[in-house]
Every structure is written in structure tokens, then in C-alpha cells.
Amino acid sequence: MFDPPHLPAPSSPSTAWPVLLPHAGRVVHFDSTTGGLDSLTPATLPRFTTPVLTCYAPPLYAALGQKSDALPVCADILELYAFVCPAIPCPPTVLGLAHVLGHMPSNAQDDWGIEDAAMLLPVLTATLLDRAGQSPDAPIMRALLPLMQDWAWSDKLRGVLGDAAPDNPIVTQLLNRLQTWKVAPPRPETPQISISAEEAATQLDLLRDTLHGSRQEVRADQKRYAQAVATIFDPAVQSGAPNVVLAEAGTGVGKTLGYLAPSMAWSSQSGGQVWISTYTRALQRQITQDLQRLQPQVSPDPNTSFFAVRKGRENYLCLLNFEDATRRIATSRAPRDSVLAGLVARWISLTTDGDMTGTDFPAWLSGLFGYGAVQSFADKRGECIYAGCPHFSRCFGERAIRKADTAQIVVSNHALTLLQAGGATLSSTPLPPHMILDEGHQLFPASDSLFTLALSGQSGQDLRRWLLGPEDGSRSARSRLRGLKRRIEDICATDPESEKALHAIIQHARILPSHGWSNRLQTGEPLGPFETFLGCVQDAIMTQIDPKMTHYGHEVLAYPVPAPVADSLPALHAALTHLQSALAWLAQRCQDRLDDDTDGDMDTQMRDRLASTAHSIRIRIKNGVGGWIAMAQSLRDNTQDARQLMWYAIQRDENAMQDIGAYCGWIDPTLPMAALLAPQAQGIAITSATLRDKAVDSDPALAWHGAKSQTGVMHMAADPSLVTLPSPFDYAAQTRVFVLNDVAYDDINALARAYESLFLAAGGGALGLFTAISRLREVHKRIQAPLHGAGVNLYAQHIDPMDTGTLVDIFRHDTHACLLGTDALRDGVDVPGDALRLLVFDKIPWPRPTLLHQARRAHFGGRAYDDRLTRYRLKQAYGRLIRRAGDHGVFVLCDGPLPSKLQDAFPPGVSIERVGLAEAVAAIKPFLQGPETPVLPE
């Protein structure tokens, strides 16, 4: 243990509240008045009469169980931190707070325990109170306190801030202070400029010096990589056939700087724009952080930026939602809602972008206040009223679009990049002709998600809610949600034709599934043609499955169309056609009003609202009603596009029906993806650490075949440039791979024993991956107590009340913790060092044998397709282990019969040892317990 008295002492006295921190199934209690430390259980927990100080309350409540009511008030230091230091990222741990606040003793990394954390918490609290009193934002904090009803920290903060008048309109003041965005002039046409290999290398050296210092070793492979990417800026030979570079660069090559260098060199010379697209938020955040560090050198003017981040509007805080929420809070007297509103107000005052999934938003607020409560401040249902909003000129989402219109580098995601290419966003700037598609191995699932149509109960209800707003009987009827009529009735009031169209939409929208549709299907009482169709689909599925299996999700092929389904289609087709006609009528009327304004008499706000209304409606026709009509027509005609597959499905979660309907997916979803990108692009670089199939390394053409088909390259370019740069890491020395030959993944007790033994052997720092959520939950149930008994914290996706990003942050900062997860933790998670030294996979991650996968299997090569996908998944999982040159790690697969055809998933030279559990446990300890590797705490 380190000695807290040696820490810098804040000027304010620390709180005298008792401290409670959960750790591995127990609760450490620190009495800050006496300095006493003890360990409590729910049975020995006293009834406290004062507020209790903690850090991230949900695990504490979980540890105390039913005895959590013994805590009169829980004062969470993270809430205080979010109030005093908004928009400054911090992991939700005492260790994370200590780092950010400058109270991290030099010896803490080597000798840090939960008792140290408990003793440090009052010191950190006093530091934050000191900062509040000395902050230039003290007047804002003081004015916000009356809004935050019955907050545990209010009295402490008033002691350093003073009192404020309760009627101070601070929220309105904060919103009015926000920077307004400006409309940028159209981008000039970009000249065709090539970037030479020398220019790319020179720019790379500059970037490396800026980020890492001149003494940083130059990586030859990184330079070759940058020079290869530079070729996408050469003039394309012909329109519709862009220059394509398919580049596999192993972990450690330095892809980010490798493609930023030629992109920035080209952009600075040409004035053009480059889009960088990722699949995961984690990588998007990493690229953004690198660009933020480069910003002062590239663009010293703080009012301009050479880069921008583009995300969907639903990621940004909606100022109108926030304002409405604070008005409701004033009358509802809901303390926790008022506290959350105050914390969000503080964040609004200092955030750089308003992005609730970005780098400066405290994602752990969702764990403290509930995901739904936090996300209610965003526009998750696409109900933006655009120029009709009083905060439109300050809107964070609009600001991001305008910023991206002028930036040299735009960091986006695959879904938004494709939407931009298809004109499905409101940005007036088209997708630029040059783009970098990172995490290229995920282009296939990203396209699959975007281009799959669902004629289902949930999608129908979502559209009904967008059109009609909350209705009587629905849980959202008490919310701020607005239907189309409420959003645009003022712009229709002066135009009888628009009013008629709006009335027709409202009338025809009532054919869509309404609240309670799934219950009506179960009782055989559907309402209207849409629900009748869903009932027939449900019957068609049930007649083809075992009655004992009805509590599971199911899917069946749509063809040949069963007679009851066929009989329901004419009425559904007619109803949807009427709805589409009404929607198209209003969209066209909005466009006609714009076109008729030849003299420019219409004010800008009205023009913007008419344009946004027409656009929003057309998008819902294209991606919703129009697609549904095409599906219904195909079913009526009993015909199907050979490039697509249609099926019926019931989706369930823990026996509860989530959705039911007909679905249509592309067998090769990169075909429509390429059809969007290729005509607009002159150069595309598709890159990842996982592209080639190493099982056929002996034949380079075959090794790249899977990458070409899974990225859509074969639909874009006949002769792409192929680049392979291996990782610089010595995987044979830095890792060991064990395949357990005496553990069956379907024996849940044996599987749980294996995870427990392996996690304890590593002393924590372990990531457990599962191919099924049900197995994850069962293993978690069995190993939590023994791990806690050994002093190892266990966290889990789908169990702990935290978002994935928060779980990973906690795991990254607790080198003795273990984390269980599924696909989201297999890709895009960067946990370097000792925090991740063991990865355990429950079974071989074969693809799920869905109907769509079976069709793809037949199309892409049969069993070889399954093998290739499985090798990719194993390679991605293994890639989590070694993120830096000094990392060491062990990969364990609890599925004995690993076919030899899958062994090429691992790097050359890495031996795959088939051993029993006891042998693996015995080998893990000496391999990992080096001089810099922490051992299990006593």
C-alpha cells in the first residue's frame, strides 16, 4: 500500500462522510474521521445516518443487494466530478480520478489496492470542492444548484460556491451562449494532384515528430504503407472505376498515421477533402484523439479546424429535448432527473461538439442514471424539426455537418459514409472522391445492416410513431415525442394543398402497427392489414417448427408463399401504396413551394423547413414504405430477385417476442455498397489488420480472394493494388496459444471451471469471449463468487449496468479485473499492457447457420466460406492480446477439436499447444509472471 499522507494536501478539509467501495464481492469501509478500515458484507453492514461516499454506485448497490436501503444517501464522487470538471474524460474509477486530478503516487501502479482507493477518495473529494470554489465557472455552477433537487452534493458545493436565486434562468442563458454555426460557401472543384512517395514519407515523418518526438524510431513498413495509400490520389483512369488499394497491415505497423500522412499532404496541396471511415466507435475515437493532438500544429487558429467528425444526428444532444426536459423537471419534482439535467447542463457549457458518444461525454452517466434517461436528451427517433427549432442555429448536429463541409479530413463511420453516398443525409456537400475505409473487414456486416429491409411489427410501429407521435396507451404518450403533424402543422397552415396532404398521411398511417400489436397477435386479434399480415406470418412460422421450441426465435424461407400470407398481401399492398402516395404528395408539395418562390420572398427558415421536410419524407419512402411495397409485390407475384433472399422470422429475447415479420437481405451486400461508392470515387483505400486468408498463403491470388469479395472490391476495380505488411511484433515469443482438449463448451459446469481456473492463474487481466449470451450469463453466475473470494473483480456485458465503453475503461484501469463479453469486445477494443494478458474463447466462432448465411455460403464457396469467416474471427480475437511491443499474452480456446484448417488464423511461428486444463494453468503462471507483470493481490 502507498501512504496517502504523502499526497499533496488540498486547501479545503476533506469530507467526514464514511467511504464504501465494492471490490470482488466485499465492501471496504473507510471511516474518514477515525482512519479505520474494515471489510463489510451485506450481513454486517450498519445503518448509516450520514451520506456515504463512493465511486460509481451501481456496483456498490449490486454488492449490497437487498441491504442497499441501509444507505440513506449515496454521494457518488463521479457526479461531483461531472459537475466540477465537465467534458474532461475520466475513467469511472478511483485510480482514473487520481490520474486526472494529479493525485497518483509514483508507487501506486505497483502497489495499489482497494484500501488505498478508499483512503484516497476523501482527498479527491476535497480537491474537487477546491476546484469548484476556484473555478471561473463558479457562477454557472452556483446558478445550476437550485435546479438539482435534493442532490447529495448540494450542501457541500454551496459551502464553496454560495447560494443562488432559485428563479435564475440559467438553462436559457447557457443555451443562448452556445456558438452558432455558419453556412460555408460551396467547396471549389478540387484539382487533380498526385502525391509522390517522397511527399508521403516526408509528411509521415512530420506527423511522427509531432506526436512522438524526433527520437521516435522510424518504421520502414509504416512508410511503405503510407506510400501505397498515396496512390489513391493518382487520377483515375476512367469514371466509375476508382483507384483501389487493398492494404493489410498488422497490428503495430501504424495504420492511422500511415494513411493520415498522404491524406493530409494531398488535402493541403489540393484544398480537397478526404473521408476516413471506421466501423467501431473505439477506432473513431482513437483517430480523433490523434487529430486533436495534431490540430495546433496544422491549424493554429482555434476558430478553424482541419478535421471534423461526422456521426448520425442521433448521437448528438438535442437542445430542444434538453430544454423541454428541464421544464418538465421544474414541475415533476423528480430528484434524479433534476440532478442528471444539471450535470448535462454543465457538460453543454463546455463540450466542444455535443457528441454524446464522443470523447468528452462521460458515458458512465448511463450507468448512474439509466441509459434511457441519458439518451432521452438525444434525437433517437428522427423527430428533428430542423429550422423550426428555436435552437437550430446552435444545434450540435447541424454544427457537425457544417464543420465537415469545410474540413480537410472528415472522420466518419461506414453506415454514415454509405448514407452520405446515397444522398440520405441533409448535408449539401457530396461525398468526396477520396476515402479511407479502415476496419475494412467490417464493410460486409456494415453493408448488410444498411441494406436489409424489415417489413416487421417493430419497423412499422416506429414509422407510425414518427408520423403520428405518441398515442393514448403507449408508454411514450407522456414524453416529448412529436408526430409529423405537430412538427410541421405551422408550415402547412398557410397552404391548403399541404394541409390536405398532411391529413391524408395521418389517415393512412393508422394502418401501421400500433402499441400492443404483439399482444394482439398472441390473442388472434390483429388490427388492420399490416397486423393481419404479421399474424399470417406468425402462423406460417409456427406450422413449420416443433411446438416444444416455440419460446425460441425462428426463421423460415418466404417462398413458396403460404396461402394465408398470400391472401393478406393485396390489402397490405394497397394500404402501403396509399400511405406512400400521401407521403409523396406532401414531399412534392414542399418541393413545389420552394420552386415557386422564384422572387425569393420566402424567408430562409421556411425554405430550410420545407427542404428538410421533403428530404425526411423521401428517405422514409426510400428506406421504409417503398421497400415494403416492393417486398409485398414480390411475395404477391411469388418471385424473388436472385441476388436477394427473403424470409419470415420471429425474434425473441429471453422468451419475450421482440419482433416478427418478413425480411429481405442481399446475398452479397457489398454489391449495392459498391454501386453507391464507385461512381463517386476516384480513389479508395480499404485497410485492416485482417484481410487476407492465410490458409492459402501459398497462392497469393487465393489469399486475397476472400478480401476482395468481403469488401466489395471486385465490384469496384478490376485490378486493385494489393499491399501486405506484417506486424513488427514477435508473436512467437510474446504469446502462447492453448487449445484445451478436456473441456467441452456445451458442458456449462466444466466450461465455468475452466474460466475460473484460467482467470485465477493469470491473476486477472483476462478477457473472456463468448459466442452466445446465454453461456456468458451461466458462466458468470458460476465464477463470480470464487473470483471475488480470490480478490478478482469480474465484469460482464449484458449483466453489469454499464455501456461497453465504460466496462472497457474500468477493465483497462484495473489490472486484476476480468471481463466477459461477446462480439463487441472481439473487435476494436484496444487494451494495451498488463490489463489484458489472457484471452479465453468459449468455442470456435463458427458463423450462425441463419437462412441468409446458408445462401451466402452457397454463393461464396461453401465450407471454405465458413472456414474463412471463422479464421477472421479467431484472428480478430487473438489480435486483442498484443497491442504494444512490450505486451505478452496467452490465448486459450475451450474447444478441443480445432481443425488444422483454422490454425492459420494465428501468426506464423506461433505454436498451438493442445493440452489439458491443468497443463494450461500450470504454463500460464510462469509465462505471465515476469518482473513487470502484477501478481494476484493478497
N, C-alpha and C positions, 0 to 999 in steps of 0.2 A: 504494500500500500504506500501511496505517496502521502505527504504531510500537508494538509490544507493550510495550516497557519503560515507556510512559506509562500502562499499565493499573494499577489498584490491585493491589498485590502481596499474595498470601496469606501467612499466617504460616508455613505448612509449606513445605518445599522441594518444588519440582516434581519429577516423576519423571524419571529419566535414560533412560527407555526411548526407542528410536527411534520416530518417528511416521511412519505410512504412511497417506495419504489418496488415494483414487482420484478422478480428475477427467478426464472426456472422453477415456477410453481410455488415459490415462497414470497413473502413480502418483507423487505428490510425497512425497519422503523428507526429513524434517527430523531432523537429528542434534541432540538437545537438549543434548548435552554440549559440542559444538563450535559450535553455532549454524549449521551448514552446511545448505544447501538444495540438493537436486538432484532431477531427474526421472528415474524409472526405468521400464523396460519389463520384461516377463517375462524377456527375454533378459539384461538387465543386473542383475537382482535378485540381491543377495548372499544368502548363507545366514546368517540372523541367529541369534545364540546367546542372545539375551535376549527376553523378551516384547516384542511390537510393539504400540504404542498406536495405536488407530484410532477412528473414529466411524461406527458402523453397518457391520459387517463384510461382509454379503453382496455389496455392490458391489465391495469390495476383492478378495474371492475371485474374483468374476466377471472382474475386470480382470486378475488374475494367471493365471487359467486353471489349467493343469496345474502351474504353478510355485508354487501356493499352499502346497504342502507345505514350501516353504522357510521358512515362518513356524512356529517351534516352538510359540509360544503367542500368540494374538491377544487382547490386553486391550482390550475394547470399552468405551469410556467411557460408552456408553448403559447398559450393565449396571451400572456403578458408580452412575450417576445414578438408575436404577430402585431401587437398594438404599438410597441415602442420601436421596433425595427422592421417595419413592413417592407416587402419587396427585396429583402436581403435573404438569399437562400440559406437554409439551415436544416440539417437532418434532425428528425424529431427524437433526439436522444440527448442525455446529459453530456456525453462526450462531444456530440456535434455542437451543442450550445457553448461548451467550454472552448472549442476551437474558434468559433465565430467571435466570441466575446473576449478572446485573449487571455483566458484563464487555464490554458492547457499546460500543466507542468511538464518539464522535459522528460521526466521519468515515467509519465503516466502511460505512454504507449506500451512500455514493457511490463508495467506492474499496475494495472488498472482493474479495480473490482467494483461491484455494486455498492459496497460500503463507502468507497471513495466518492462515488457518484452521489450518494445520499448526503454525505457531509458537504459536498461542493454545492449542492442545489441552493441552500440559503445564500451563499456568497454570490452565485449567479443572479439570484433574485434581487439582491441589493444592488448589484451592478446595473441591472435593467432599470430599477427605480431611479438610480442616479442619472442614468442616461435620459430618462423621461424628463426629469426636472431640468436638465441642462440642454435639452434638445431645442433647436429652433422651431420645431413643430409643436412645442408645448401648448400654444394657444389652440391648435386644432385638436389635440388630444383632450384638453380641458373641455372644449366645446362638445366633444363627442360623448363624454361620460354620461350626461343626462339621458342620452338615447339608450344606453346599455343598462337595462333594468336588472337590478339585483345581481350584478356581476361580482364575483368573489374578489376581484382586484380593485374595485371602485374606490373603497376607502383608502387603500394604500396609495393609489395614484392621486387621489385628492390631497393626500398629505404632502405630495411633492409638486402637484400642479395647481392646487387651489380649486375653488368651486366655480362653476359656470352657470349662467342663467339657463333654466330648462327649456325656454322657448327660443333659444338661439337656432336659427335655420341653417345649421352648419352643413347639412347634406346638400342643400341647394347651393350654398357657397362653394362647396367642393366641386360639384358638377360644373358650375359656371366657370371655375378656374381652369378647367381642363383645356389643353391646347386644341385648337381647331385645325382640321386638315384643309389643304388647299388643292384645287383641281390643277393637275400638272398639264402642261402643253403636250400634244402628241409627240411621241418619240420620233425623231427623224429616221429616215431609212438608213439602215446600217450598211456601211461599205464592206466589201468582201476583203478581209485581211487574213492572211495566214500567220501562224505563229511557228517560228523555226524551233528546232530542237535546242539551239543555244539560248533563245529567248525564254523558253520554258524552264530550262535549267537555271538560268540567272534569276528568274522570278522565284523559283523554289528556294534558292539559297537565301534570298532576301526574306522570304517568309519564315524559314527555319531560324535565321538570325534573330528575327523579331520575336518569335515565340520561345525559342530555346537558348538563344545566345550564340555568339560566334564560335564558341568552343564545342558546340554540339557536333557530333560526328555526322558527316555527310553519308547518306545511304545511297549506294550506287543503284540498287534496284528501284528505289523511290524516284530517282532521277530518270531512269529508263521508263518508269511508269508515267511520269509527267510528260515526257516527250511523246509517248504513244498516244496519250489522251489529246495532246495538242493537235493531232492530225484531224480531229473532228472539225477544226476551224478552217480546213482547206475548202476551197469552193467545191460544191457538189457537182458531179459530172452531169446529172440530169435531174429535173424536177421530180419530186416524189420518190427519189432514191437517195436518201441521205448517206453521208459517210458514217459508218457504224464501227465502233471499236468495242469489242467484247473482251473485257480485261479481268482475269482472275488474279488477285493479289492477296497473298496470305496475310494473316494477322501479323502486324509488326512492320509491314512494308511502309505503311504511312499513306494510305489511300487519300485521306482527306486533304492533306497539303498537296499530295500528288496531283489531284485534279483541280484544286483551287489555284495552283500556280499558273497553268496555261489559261485557265478561265479568266483570272484577273489580268493577265498580260494582254489577252485578246480584248477584253472589255475596256481596259484603259486606253488602248490604241484605237479601237473602233467606235467607242461610245455605245456599243451594243450590250445586250443583256444575256446572261446565262442562268438557266434554272438548274438547281441541284435538288433532286427528288430522292426521298428516303421512304422506307416502309414503316420503321418504328420511330416513336417519339424520342426514344433514348438517343438514337443516332442524330436525329434532327437537332436535339438539344446540344449534343457534343459539337456538331458543326457550327451551331450558332455561337457557342462559347468561344470557339477558335476565332470566329469572325469578329466577335466583340473585342477580343484582345488585339486584333489587327486594326480595328477601326481608327484609333488615334493616329496611327502611322499613315494609313491610306487616306483617311478623310479627317484632318484635324478639326474642321469646323463642326462643333457639336450639334448644329442645326441641320446638318446633312448626314446622310449615311450611304455608304457604298453597298450595303446589303439590306435585305428585308426578309422577313419570314411570312409565308403565306399558309394559312390554315383555313378550314371551313369556318363560317360565321358562328357556328355553334360552340366554338372553342373560346370565344371572347365574351367578356362580361357585357351584358346588355344594360345600358344606363337607365333605360325606361323600366326594365324589370326591377332594377335596384331601387329606383325612386318610388315605384309603386309598393315595393316590399316595405320600405321604411314608413310609408304612410299607413300600411296595414298594421305594422308593429305598434304604431302610436296608439292604436285603439284596441289591439288584441291583448296587450299585456302578456306577451309570451317571452319570458326572460331569455331563454337560449336563442330564440330568433333575433332578439334585440342585440345580444352580445355578438352574434355572427355578423349582423348588419354593421355594427361598429367596427369590427375587425376588417370587414371588406371595405368599408369606407376609408380606413387608414391605408389599405393597400391601393385603393383607387387614387389616393392623393399622391402616391409615389411610383406606381408602376410605369414602366416605360412603354408597355404595349397593350395592357389589359387582357393579356392571354392567360386564361385560367388553366391551361395545360402547359404553360411555358416555364421559363427558368426562374422567374421571380415570384410566382404564386406559391404559397405554402400548401402543397397538395394534401398535407396531413390534416388540414381543416375538415376534410371529408370524413376522416375517422373520428374527429371530435364532435362534429355537429350532424353528421349523416350526409351521404352522397347526394340524396335528393335535395336537401336543404341548400347545399352549396351550389349545386348545378341549377337550381331554380333562378339564379342570377344570370344565367346564360340563355340564349335563344335556342333551345334544343329542338323546338318543333317547327322552326322555319316560319315564325309569325311576325317577322320584322315588318314594320310599316315604312321603312326607309325614310324618304324625305318628309313623311308625315309625322315623324318623331321629333319632339322638341329638342332632342339631343343629337340629331342627325349629324350636325356639323362637328360634333365632338366624338362621334361613335368610334369605338376602338376597331371594330371590324372594317368600317369604311376607311379608317386611317391606315390600316394594314394594306388594304387594296391600293390606296393612293401612293403609299410609300413604295410598294412593289412596282408600281408603274414607272418609277424613276430610278430604281436601284440598278446597280450593275450586276449584283449577284442576288438571286432570289432562292431561298431555301423552302422547299415545299414538301408535299408527300405524294405518293403515287396516285392516290384517289383524286386529290385536287388537281394534280397535273393533268390527268385524263379528263376531268370535268372541264378544266380550262381549255383543253384542246378541242373538246366537243361544244364549246360555247355555252356551257351550263352554269357559268358564273357571271356575275354582273360586271366584272372588270371589262373596261372598254379596250384594254390592251391585249392583243392576241398572244398566244404562247410564242415565245421567241424561237428562232430556228435552231438554237444550240442548247443542248441539255445534257446533264449528267444524271443517270439513273443509278444511284447507289442501292445496295441491297437488291441487286438485280435478280437474285434467285427468288425474290418475293413478288416479282411482276405478275407471275401466273396467278397466285391467290388474290392479289390486289385487283386484277382484271376480272377474275371470276366473281368476286364480291360485287363489283360495279355493274357488270353486265348480266347478272342473273335476275330474272323477273319473278315476282311472287304475287300471284293472284290469290291472296290469302286473307283470312279474317283480320289479322293484325294490320296488314298494309292498308286494307280497306277502311278499317277504323281510324287509322292515322290520317288518311285523306279526309274522311268525314270530319274529324276534329279540326283539321286545318281549314275546311270550308265553313263549318257551322259553329265552331267554337265549343266550349263546354256546354253540355245539355243537362237537364234535370236528371238526377240519379247517378251521374258519373262522379267519380272522386275528384275530378278536376273542375267541377262546377263552381267550387268556391275559390278557384285560383284566378290568376290574372290572364289566363289564356284568352285570345281574341279570335273569333272566326273571321272569315273573309268580309262579311257584311260590316262588322264593326270596324275592320281595318280600313275599308275604302268607301264606306257609305257617303262620306262627305264629298269625295271627288265624283261620285255618281249622282249626287243630289241635283246638280245643275244640268244634267244630261239625261233626258228621258230614255234614250236608247240604252245607255249604260245601266240605268235602273232596271229596265226590263230584263237585260241580260243577267244582272245580279240576282233578280228574283227567280229567273229560270234555273240558275245554278243552285240556289238554296232549295228549290223544289225537287230537282233531280238528285241532289246529294243525299236525300233521305233514303235512297235505295242502298246506300253503303252500310256495312255492318255497324251497329250502334252498341253502346255499353251493354254488357251482359250477353253478347252474342254466343260465347262459348257455352254458357249455361243453357241457353235456349236450344243449342244443338243437342245437348245431352238429354233434354226433355222432349225432343222432337217437335219443337215449336218455333221454327225459324221465321224471321220477319223479312219479307221481301225477296226479290230474285237472287240477290247476292248471297244471303244467308241460306236460301234454299239450295243453291249450287254447292255451298260448303257442306250442307247436310248430306247431299248426294255423294260428295267426295268422301266424307267420313264413312258412309255406308259401303262405298266401293273398296275402301281400305280394309274395313273390318271383315268383309266377306272373304278376304284373302289371307288372314292371319289366324294363328292359333288363339282361341278365346282365352287361354291362360296367360297370354302375353299382352293383353290389352293395356297394361299400365306402362308399357314402353312406347317410345317413339317408333313410327313405322313409315315406310315409303313403298309405293308400288308404281309400276310404269303406267303412264296415262293412256297408252294405246294397247289394244283396241278400246275405244271409249265405251264404258258400260252404259246400258240403255238409260238408267235413271239420270246419269250425268248428262247424257246427250239430250234428254228431254228438258233439262233445266237450262240448257245453253241459249235457246232462242230468246227467252225472256231476259236473261242476264246480258246477252249481247245487245239487245235493243235498249235496255236501261243504261248500259255504259255508253252506248252511242249517243243517246240523248244528253247525257251528262257531258260528254266530250264536246258535243255541238254547242252546248250552253257556255262551256268554258272558252271554246274557240271564239264564240261570238263576242264575249266580253274582252278577250285579249285583242281581237281585231278592232273592236270599237275604241279601245285605248290607243291603238296604233293610228287609227283614222283621226282621232282628235289631235294627235301630235302632228300628223301630216297636214291637217287642215290649218294649222297655225302658221301659215306662210308669212304673216306680218310680224311674227314674234311678240304678239300681245300677251301670250300666256307666261305667267311667272315661272321662274326656274324650279321652284319647289313642286308646282303642279306638273311640269314636264317630267321631273325626276320620278314623281309618284306614278304617273301614267306609264312611264317606261318600265319601272320596276314591277308594277302590277302585271303588265303584259308579259314580261320575261318570266316571272314566277309561275304564272298560269301555264305558259307554254312548256316550261320544264316539267310541270306535273302532268301535262298531257303526254309529253315525250317519254318520261320515265315511269309513268303510272297508268293513267286511263288508256292512253293509246296502245301501250304494250299489252294491257289486259284484253283490250278488244282483239288485238292480233292473236293472242293465245286462245281466246274464246272462239275465234273464227277457225283457227287450226283444229281445235277439238271438234267443232261442228262439222268441218269438212273431213275429219278423220285423216288429216295429212300432217306431216311434220317436216321441217327443214332438216335435211340430213346432217347439217353442221351443228344441230342443237339436239337437246334431249328434254322431254317434258315428262314430269312425274307428279304424283299426288303424295302428300306427306302430312303426317301428324307429328308435331314437335312437342315433347314433354320435358319437364324438369321436375324430378322427384314426384312423379305421378300426376302433376298438375299440367293440364294442357296449356301450352304457350301459343301455339298457332296451328292452323290447318289450312290447306289449300292446294292449288296447282302451281308448279314451279317450272321454269324454263331456263336452262343454262346452256352455254356454249361448250361444246366438247373441247374446242381449243379457244379459250377466251382471249388469247393473245392476238387472234385474228382481228376482232373489232378494235383491240388496242392499237395494233399496227395501222389499221385503217384510219385511225384518228391522228396518230403521230407522224407517220411517214410523209403525208402530203405537205405538212407544215414545216418539217425539219430539214436542215442542211447537214447537221452533224449530231450524232447521239453516241455517248459513251455509256455502256452498261457494264457495271462493275460489281464485284462481290469477292469475298474470300471463298465462296462456294459456288463454282460454276461448272467446271469440268467433271466428268465422271472418270475417276481414276481407275475404275475396274478395267477400262480399255485404254490404258496409257500407251500400250504398245502400238495403237493405231490412233494417231492424233485426230484424224477426221472423225472417228467414232467417239473419241473422248469429248469432242466439242458438240456432238450431235444433240445430246440432251440439253445442253445450254442454249443452243440455237432454238430448239423447239419450245423450251420453257420460258424464254424471254421474248419470243416473237421476232427474233432477228431474221429468221428465214422468210418472214413476210415483209421485211423492210429492205434488205440488201442481199444481193446475190453473193457478194464476196466481202464479208466483213473482215476487219483486221482482228486477229486473234492474238492475245497477249497473255502470257503466263509468267508470274513472278512468285517464286516460293517464299514462304515465311522465313525470316532470318533466325527463328528460334530453333534450338536444339531439342526437338520434341523427344527424341530417344532418351536423352539424359534428363530432361525436365519432367517427364511424365511416365506413368506406368498405367497399363490397361489390363484390367482383370475381368474375365467372364466367369461368373460363378456357375459351377456345374452341379451344385447340390441344393439349389434354391429354385422352386417353381413359382413363377409370378402369379399363378392362379391359386396358390395356397397362401391366403392372406396372412395367416399367423407366421408362416415361415418367412414371408416377404417382410413383415414387420420386424421380425427378429434380425433379419439381415440389415435392414436400415439402421436399427438401433445399434447393433454391434459395429457397423462401419462408421457411423457418426461418432460414436464414443472413441473408436480407435484413432480418428483424426482429431479428436478434441474440439469438435465443432468446425466452423469454416466449411460447411458441407451444403451442397445444393442437391436436393432430391427431386428428380423429374418423373412425371407420371404421364402415361398415355390415356388415363381415364380419371375423371374427378372422383368417381366412387372409390377407386383404390386409394387415391390420395387421402380421402377422408377416413377410410378404415385404418390405414397405416398410422395416420396422425393420432387417431383415437388410442392406438395400442402403444405408441412410443413416447407420447408426451410425458407421462409420469416418470418413466425410467430416465429420460434425458434430463428432466428437471431435477430428479434426485441426484444426478451427477453434476449439476450446476450448468447445464447447457440449455440456453433458450431455444425454443422451437417456434418458428413462424410458418404460416401456410396461406397460400392463395385459397380463395373460396371458403376460408374458415375465419381468419382474422379480419376484423372490420377496418381494413385499410386498403387503399388502392395499391396497385402493383408497384408504382414508383416509390411509395412510402416504404413498402416492405423491403424493396431492394436497398433503399437508403439506410434503413436500420441494419439490415444484414451486412452491408458494406462497412459499417462503423462498429460492428460487434464481431470481433474475430473468433469468438467462441460460439456464435449462433449457428443454427441450421435453418434452412428454408426449404419448404416443399412447394412445388408449382407444376404447371402444365406448359402448354406451348409458348405462352407469352414470356416465360423465363428461358426458353430454349434458344430464342433468337434475340439479338440486340441488347443483351444485358452485359455491361462492362463492369466487372468487379475484380480489379487487379489486386495482386499481393496475397497475403495470408488469409484475407477474408473469405476467399474461395480456393480451397486446396483439395477438395474432394467433390466429385460429381457422381451421383448414383442414379442410374436409369432403371426403371422397374422392368421394362421388357423391350424387345426390339420394336421400334416405332413403325410398324408396317402401316401403310395407308388404310383408312377405314373403307370397307368394301361397300360404299354407297352405290346407288344406281348410276350416278353421274361418273363416279370413279371407274366403275366397270366399263362404261362406254369409252372413257379416256384410255383405259388400259388396253382395250382392243385397238384403239386408234394409234396409240403411241408406241406399241411394240410388245404388248402382252406382259409376261412375267418380268422381262427386262426393265419395263417401265416402273413396276413396283420396286424392283431392286434398286434402281437409280434413285427414286424418291427416298427410300429408306437410308441409303448411303448418305444422301444430302442431310437428312435429319440427324443421323449419328454424328456427322462431321460438324454440323452447327452446334450440337450439344457439347461435343468434345472441345470445340473452339472457345467455350466459356472459360476453360481452365487456365490457359496461358495467355495473358494479356500484355505482359511486360517481360523484359529479358530475364529478370530475376525470379520469375514465378516458377513454382513447382506444384504439381498436382497429380491426383490419381483419378482415373475414370473406371467405374465399375458398372457392369451390365448384369442385372439379376435375371438372366435368361440364357441358360446353358447352351442350347444348340445354336450358336451364332454361325450361320453358314459362311463358308470361306469366301463366297462371292460378295459378302458385305464387309470383309476385313479391309478392303481398300478405302474404306471411309476414314481410316486413320493414316497419319503421315508415314512416309517411307522410313523404315528403321525402327519404328515403334513396335515392340513385341507385344503380342496379345497372349496373355497367360490364362489358360483355362484351369482354374483352381477351385477348391472348396472355400466356403466362407471363412473357416478358421485360418486357412493359409493366407487369404487376402487380408484379414485383420492383422495377422502377425507381420505381414510385409508392409502394411501402411504405416505403422508407428515409426520404424527406423527410417523409412524413406522421407517422411514429412518432418520429423522432429530434428531439424537442423538447428544451427545456432541462432537463426533469425525467425524460426517458426515457434509461435506460442504453444505452450502445452496446456493441457486441461487444468483449469483453476482448482485449487484445493477447496 
